[in-house]
Amino acid sequence: MKNGINILKWVVRALLLVVVILVLWWLLFAEKDNHIALEVDDGIDVTPQQIESIRAIGQWEFLSITTEELVDTVRKGLISDDHLARIYYGTLRLGIDMSRVQLEARGDTVVATLPRVTLLDSNFIDEARTKAFFESGSWKPAAREALYRKARRQMLKHSLTRENLATARQNADTQLRQLLRSMGYNNITITWNNKTRY
């Protein structure tokens, strides 16, 4: 019985050896044209998740301008004139709405089209800091509202200058390039869509 088991073990081993030899012969000679190669894809695609993470930034501020305006008005009277002068403080924030950014990847280059730089918040006057500078006579709320609107117009005129808008655009360009480089892009093209309206 032991001899029968030993003979069976030798037969199984011999068959396994024949199978291994046949497989090696087939791999080496029968399939000469087959080969394994590793290739590297240097292109980077902007994934939907990356686009959404950039758009999720929302409003991205690139320049903050703190300003104050002294605004006054005079109401002529028969005996004397009434004066109202107030100091208004505000912070104007310039930036872009990132949900309007268009991104397109071409190989290892990403092209970003940005909307124009704009005022991010139209309620930029800090009314809690508004101070009465001089007041004589009695003034109705409508007169104070008119003074507020005048201060707002002056702040916009003095803050939304060509120089400040150019500075905000330059800051946007620099910071967006840094963001895209951190995502793995080396060739970055940034263009501006100045026709964008809100």
KAHU-V951054 format. One record per run of one state. SS is the DSSP state (helix for helix, strand for strand, loop for the rest). FROM is the first residue (numbers start at 1). TO is the last residue. Records with the same first field share a line. If there is no record, write none. Layout:
SS = FROM-TO / FROM-TO
This chain:
loop = 1-1 / 31-47 / 56-58 / 76-81 / 101-101 / 107-108 / 116-117 / 120-124 / 126-126 / 130-130 / 136-140 / 160-161 / 183-186 / 194-198
helix = 2-30 / 48-55 / 98-100 / 127-129 / 141-159 / 162-182
strand = 59-75 / 82-97 / 102-106 / 109-115 / 118-119 / 125-125 / 131-135 / 187-193
